Structures are given as C-alpha cells and as structure tokens.
Amino acid sequence: MTKQSDHKITRIQTINAPLAKVWQVVSDFDNPHLWAPGVTDAHKIGPKDKEVGAKRYCKLADFGSIEEEVTQWTENEGYTYEVTPLGPLTNTTSRWKLTSVTPESTQLEVSIQYDIRFSVFGKLMHNFIMKSKLNQSIQDTLSALQQHVEKAPFAA
C-alpha cells in the first residue's frame, strides 16, 4: 500500500482448522458468494487467477456491486486487493493474512483501509450509516467463513 488511508478497520478471527484448509477456501478468490453472507453473486473478470492482477466482480446484498483486483498475493499466507469506489468509500484496500496458531488452528486477520469522498455529505453518511454497516459486515463475513471452513470437508 503506497498511501495511508484515513480510515482502517481490522478484525481477527480464530478458525479451528489447519492453515491449509482455511487457505483452500479464502484463496478461491472468485467465489466468496459461497460463504460470505453479504455477497449474493461473484465471478472472475479476466484470465488471471490466484495471483497479482486477478479480478472479480461482487454483488453485495446491502451495498450494490464492486470490482476487486489483487495487488499482492503470497501463497498460503494471504493477499491484498483494491476495491472500486462504493458509496462514500474510495481508495479501499483489503488485506487478508493467515497465521498458523497450532496445527489445528488458524488466525485470520482482515484489514480494510479506505478514504471518504463526497465531502461533508460523505462524512455524514459514513459516520451515521456506512461505518457501522461495514463493521457488522466484516464481522458477519468472518463468522460465516469460520463456520464454513470448520464444517467443510478438507482435501489436503
């Protein structure tokens, strides 16, 4: 990330599964709709997959639609992607980082950095609506991911 954004949200979730099993799900970049409750549809854009330059389209239940492009990819560790502007949010970057805690437990840290556009109106919209929705959406997503990974079969 070249620029420090004005706002940042970080959440950490411990998942009772080996890192390889968690990576198997989160590295399937084109299919977050299979487990993320706020994503109603997603698909790959372009030829790249699981690497820098990979892109996806996501339809979000409560927010509209976005496109995301991977800017950093480290196999079995995590990735970073940029998100197209959405409402008052702009210059949005999301980082997903996995850390093995034990052989059967993985910590997932998700950080989202963003700026606010639309001047005073955007700041008001962010403070009264978007900030709490974004926080809740991230927490719901991590909880759903945890449940999905812990229940899913693992093909090592």
DODO-291033 format. One record per residue (C-alpha): residue in one letter; x, y, z. Coordinates in nm, 3 decimals. Example, Ala and Ser with C-alpha at 12.3 -4.5 7.8 and 13.67 -1.06 7.14 Angstrom:
// residues 2
resn:a&u:1.230&v:-0.450&w:0.780 $
resn:s&u:1.367&v:-0.106&w:0.714 $
//
This chain:
// residues 156
resn:m&u:0.000&v:0.000&w:0.000 $
resn:t&u:0.152&v:0.324&w:-0.108 $
resn:k&u:-0.082&v:0.564&w:0.068 $
resn:q&u:-0.205&v:0.560&w:0.425 $
resn:s&u:-0.585&v:0.583&w:0.422 $
resn:d&u:-0.789&v:0.797&w:0.657 $
resn:h&u:-0.988&v:0.503&w:0.800 $
resn:k&u:-0.898&v:0.147&w:0.895 $
resn:i&u:-1.092&v:-0.146&w:1.035 $
resn:t&u:-0.912&v:-0.461&w:1.149 $
resn:r&u:-1.075&v:-0.780&w:1.271 $
resn:i&u:-0.913&v:-1.106&w:1.377 $
resn:q&u:-1.091&v:-1.443&w:1.376 $
resn:t&u:-0.952&v:-1.771&w:1.504 $
resn:i&u:-1.069&v:-2.066&w:1.296 $
resn:n&u:-1.046&v:-2.420&w:1.430 $
resn:a&u:-0.887&v:-2.566&w:1.120 $
resn:p&u:-0.537&v:-2.609&w:0.979 $
resn:l&u:-0.399&v:-2.316&w:0.780 $
resn:a&u:-0.408&v:-2.520&w:0.457 $
resn:k&u:-0.783&v:-2.578&w:0.497 $
resn:v&u:-0.853&v:-2.208&w:0.560 $
resn:w&u:-0.630&v:-2.111&w:0.266 $
resn:q&u:-0.818&v:-2.357&w:0.044 $
resn:v&u:-1.135&v:-2.151&w:0.099 $
resn:v&u:-1.004&v:-1.793&w:0.110 $
resn:s&u:-0.770&v:-1.842&w:-0.187 $
resn:d&u:-1.071&v:-1.931&w:-0.404 $
resn:f&u:-1.084&v:-1.558&w:-0.481 $
resn:d&u:-1.364&v:-1.582&w:-0.739 $
resn:n&u:-1.621&v:-1.748&w:-0.511 $
resn:p&u:-1.681&v:-1.551&w:-0.190 $
resn:h&u:-2.056&v:-1.582&w:-0.253 $
resn:l&u:-2.027&v:-1.948&w:-0.149 $
resn:w&u:-1.970&v:-1.846&w:0.215 $
resn:a&u:-1.987&v:-1.465&w:0.263 $
resn:p&u:-2.340&v:-1.368&w:0.370 $
resn:g&u:-2.331&v:-1.020&w:0.213 $
resn:v&u:-2.212&v:-1.138&w:-0.129 $
resn:t&u:-2.504&v:-1.256&w:-0.343 $
resn:d&u:-2.305&v:-1.317&w:-0.662 $
resn:a&u:-1.940&v:-1.316&w:-0.768 $
resn:h&u:-1.740&v:-1.409&w:-1.073 $
resn:k&u:-1.394&v:-1.381&w:-1.219 $
resn:i&u:-1.303&v:-1.096&w:-1.454 $
resn:g&u:-1.021&v:-1.166&w:-1.698 $
resn:p&u:-0.772&v:-1.451&w:-1.734 $
resn:k&u:-0.567&v:-1.420&w:-1.412 $
resn:d&u:-0.642&v:-1.645&w:-1.115 $
resn:k&u:-0.489&v:-1.663&w:-0.766 $
resn:e&u:-0.216&v:-1.409&w:-0.848 $
resn:v&u:-0.146&v:-1.037&w:-0.871 $
resn:g&u:-0.383&v:-0.892&w:-1.129 $
resn:a&u:-0.667&v:-1.138&w:-1.062 $
resn:k&u:-1.002&v:-0.957&w:-1.067 $
resn:r&u:-1.353&v:-1.037&w:-0.954 $
resn:y&u:-1.698&v:-0.881&w:-0.959 $
resn:c&u:-1.909&v:-0.898&w:-0.642 $
resn:k&u:-2.277&v:-0.815&w:-0.599 $
resn:l&u:-2.334&v:-0.707&w:-0.239 $
resn:a&u:-2.674&v:-0.754&w:-0.075 $
resn:d&u:-2.689&v:-0.421&w:0.107 $
resn:f&u:-2.438&v:-0.208&w:-0.081 $
resn:g&u:-2.453&v:-0.255&w:-0.462 $
resn:s&u:-2.170&v:-0.402&w:-0.668 $
resn:i&u:-1.792&v:-0.369&w:-0.674 $
resn:e&u:-1.491&v:-0.495&w:-0.859 $
resn:e&u:-1.177&v:-0.605&w:-0.679 $
resn:e&u:-0.821&v:-0.657&w:-0.806 $
resn:v&u:-0.541&v:-0.844&w:-0.630 $
resn:t&u:-0.233&v:-0.626&w:-0.576 $
resn:q&u:-0.034&v:-0.868&w:-0.358 $
resn:w&u:-0.053&v:-1.249&w:-0.335 $
resn:t&u:0.156&v:-1.473&w:-0.111 $
resn:e&u:0.062&v:-1.839&w:-0.140 $
resn:n&u:-0.055&v:-1.992&w:0.192 $
resn:e&u:-0.018&v:-1.657&w:0.370 $
resn:g&u:-0.264&v:-1.408&w:0.228 $
resn:y&u:-0.335&v:-1.137&w:-0.023 $
resn:t&u:-0.428&v:-0.773&w:-0.066 $
resn:y&u:-0.680&v:-0.632&w:-0.310 $
resn:e&u:-0.812&v:-0.293&w:-0.415 $
resn:v&u:-1.185&v:-0.224&w:-0.433 $
resn:t&u:-1.369&v:0.009&w:-0.670 $
resn:p&u:-1.545&v:0.307&w:-0.503 $
resn:l&u:-1.873&v:0.226&w:-0.327 $
resn:g&u:-2.098&v:0.494&w:-0.181 $
resn:p&u:-1.878&v:0.734&w:0.012 $
resn:l&u:-1.589&v:0.482&w:0.029 $
resn:t&u:-1.294&v:0.526&w:-0.206 $
resn:n&u:-0.929&v:0.418&w:-0.224 $
resn:t&u:-1.032&v:0.098&w:-0.048 $
resn:t&u:-0.776&v:-0.175&w:0.012 $
resn:s&u:-0.843&v:-0.505&w:0.189 $
resn:r&u:-0.570&v:-0.730&w:0.330 $
resn:w&u:-0.630&v:-1.093&w:0.435 $
resn:k&u:-0.348&v:-1.254&w:0.635 $
resn:l&u:-0.336&v:-1.610&w:0.770 $
resn:t&u:-0.121&v:-1.725&w:1.061 $
resn:s&u:-0.098&v:-2.079&w:1.192 $
resn:v&u:-0.162&v:-2.078&w:1.569 $
resn:t&u:-0.147&v:-2.456&w:1.618 $
resn:p&u:-0.159&v:-2.744&w:1.368 $
resn:e&u:-0.541&v:-2.734&w:1.401 $
resn:s&u:-0.600&v:-2.360&w:1.448 $
resn:t&u:-0.552&v:-2.059&w:1.220 $
resn:q&u:-0.580&v:-1.688&w:1.282 $
resn:l&u:-0.725&v:-1.477&w:1.003 $
resn:e&u:-0.664&v:-1.103&w:1.017 $
resn:v&u:-0.866&v:-0.883&w:0.782 $
resn:s&u:-0.782&v:-0.514&w:0.749 $
resn:i&u:-0.974&v:-0.268&w:0.538 $
resn:q&u:-0.837&v:0.079&w:0.474 $
resn:y&u:-1.035&v:0.347&w:0.295 $
resn:d&u:-1.097&v:0.716&w:0.242 $
resn:i&u:-1.425&v:0.907&w:0.232 $
resn:r&u:-1.544&v:1.101&w:-0.071 $
resn:f&u:-1.836&v:1.341&w:-0.125 $
resn:s&u:-1.707&v:1.599&w:0.125 $
resn:v&u:-1.934&v:1.669&w:0.423 $
resn:f&u:-2.220&v:1.457&w:0.288 $
resn:g&u:-1.989&v:1.157&w:0.252 $
resn:k&u:-1.851&v:1.203&w:0.603 $
resn:l&u:-2.202&v:1.223&w:0.749 $
resn:m&u:-2.314&v:0.916&w:0.552 $
resn:h&u:-2.003&v:0.730&w:0.673 $
resn:n&u:-2.044&v:0.830&w:1.038 $
resn:f&u:-2.417&v:0.758&w:1.061 $
resn:i&u:-2.464&v:0.462&w:0.829 $
resn:m&u:-2.164&v:0.313&w:0.648 $
resn:k&u:-1.916&v:0.274&w:0.934 $
resn:s&u:-2.143&v:0.057&w:1.148 $
resn:k&u:-2.268&v:-0.140&w:0.844 $
resn:l&u:-1.910&v:-0.202&w:0.733 $
resn:n&u:-1.803&v:-0.316&w:1.081 $
resn:q&u:-2.103&v:-0.551&w:1.105 $
resn:s&u:-2.049&v:-0.682&w:0.753 $
resn:i&u:-1.685&v:-0.768&w:0.825 $
resn:q&u:-1.774&v:-0.945&w:1.149 $
resn:d&u:-2.059&v:-1.138&w:0.983 $
resn:t&u:-1.828&v:-1.238&w:0.698 $
resn:l&u:-1.558&v:-1.368&w:0.933 $
resn:s&u:-1.810&v:-1.561&w:1.142 $
resn:a&u:-1.963&v:-1.717&w:0.829 $
resn:l&u:-1.617&v:-1.804&w:0.698 $
resn:q&u:-1.528&v:-1.970&w:1.027 $
resn:q&u:-1.846&v:-2.180&w:1.023 $
resn:h&u:-1.798&v:-2.271&w:0.657 $
resn:v&u:-1.434&v:-2.377&w:0.697 $
resn:e&u:-1.491&v:-2.570&w:1.019 $
resn:k&u:-1.780&v:-2.770&w:0.864 $
resn:a&u:-1.633&v:-2.819&w:0.516 $
resn:p&u:-1.450&v:-3.137&w:0.414 $
resn:f&u:-1.080&v:-3.088&w:0.361 $
resn:a&u:-0.896&v:-3.224&w:0.060 $
resn:a&u:-0.532&v:-3.193&w:0.165 $
//
